[in-house]
Amino acid sequence: MNKSELIESIASESGLSKADSLKALDAMLGSVTQALQTGEQVVLVGFGTFSVKDRAPRRVRNPRTGDVIEVAASRVASFKPGKGLKQAVAGDVAAEASA
């Protein structure tokens, strides 16, 4: 599903227009991004938690040349799925496996 398909889905599920759905989605994504930039977590109960994790500097090896490369420390966005999302996804897999 891409962004335009997601907007269509939001519009059909909520009864909002596509323009209002786009505004709502952009506002939600912007709010999550701003919270993560300030180091906050965004917890959506039943769906999951967005957070920022710090990666330590590390050495990696280029598999083609064998050279060791230093990778600097970085901050990365992280998502941990909640119980409801895990169950919804697992339920679909279990239903397909039994079919």
Number of C-alpha atoms within 10 A of each C-alpha: 7 6 10 11 10 14 23 17 15 19 17 13 9 10 11 15 14 16 12 14 20 19 13 15 16 13 12 12 12 12 13 17 17 12 16 19 14 9 14 14 16 17 16 11 12 13 15 17 15 20 20 18 14 11 12 11 11 10 11 12 11 10 8 6 7 9 10 11 11 11 12 10 11 10 12 11 13 14 14 13 17 15 12 13 15 14 13 11 10 12 12 10 11 10 9 9 8 6 5
